């Protein structure tokens, strides 16, 4: 099973607790950020975090990263993403 990058959101200050939970669930490459933890894991790891974490509010799959200087750049870069790989029209 391949690994992906995820971000688990949590209330500010709860990052250390969340990092411990995620590590116990098999997440790797944990990196604390403002109001959450970035981590690597399989889709199964992310599902386990969704189901078992008492600290995380959401588990987000990172689709892309790019620098953004203004709203127009953000909008144009988002349009470039292959959304059909993630969402069906119906």
Secondary structure, 3 states (H helix, E strand, C coil): CCCEEEEEECCCCCHHHHHHHHHHCCCEEEEEECCEEEEEECHHHHHHHHHHCCCCCEEEECCCCCCCCCHHHHHHHHHHCCHHHCCCCC
